[in-house]
Amino acid sequence: MSVQREHHPEPSTACKIAGPWPTYASFRNLPERERWVLYGSAKAYRQALEDQGFVMAESYDAFIKRVTDEMEL
């Protein structure tokens, strides 16, 4: 699953979400296929928050690395 990334300029009134949040480590014991599905869901969830104007303290690249590390993908 791929999520289209759009550039969202940081609005001056944006709510900044400190992270990392949430953790995905509890999913590492699931079968690989399910972990990939959850990985896609994690990216989509973050994109949905950004689309609503939230700004993440954790960069997108750091987010991807953390999620893949936590889920052992």
N, C-alpha and C positions, 0 to 999 in steps of 0.2 A: 504494500500500500504506500502510495506517495502522497504527500501533502504539498500543495502548491504554496510556496513561501512568497508573500508579498512584503514589500518594504513598508513599514509603518513608522512614520516619523514620531518621535517621542513628544507627545503633547505636554505642554507645561503644567497641565492640571491632571496628568495621568496618575493613576494609583500604581505605585511600584510594589510588586510582590517580591518580598525577600525569599530566598530559597536556600538550599534546594528543597522543593516541595512538589509533589509528594515523593515518597521513596518507593521504588519498585523492587527492592531486594527480596521481598516476600514471594515474588513470582518466579524466582530463579529455579525452583524445583519443578515447575510445570514442564510439560513436553515442549520441545523447541517450537513447533508450529504455533502453539498457544502463546508463547512468549513473543513471537513475531507479530501476532495479532494485537497483543497488548502494547507492543512498541508502536504500532500504527495508531492505536487509540491514544497513547500518550502524546504523540506528535499532534494529532487532531485536537486534543483537549487544550494543549498549549496554544495552538493556532486560534481556537475559539476564544480563549481568554484575550489574546492579543487583538483579535478582531473587535472585541468589546472595549478596547482602549487600555487594557491592563499592560503594564510594562514589567517585564521580568528582570530582576537583578542579575540572574544567571544568564549568560549569553546563550544563544541557540546552540552553538558548537559545544559548549560546556554541558548543556542540557543533554544533547545527543550522546556525548561520551559517558556522562553519568548514568543515563538510562540503560545504555548498552552494557556498561560495566556491571550495574546492579542486577540486570537480568541475564548476565553472562551470555550475551549474543555476540 
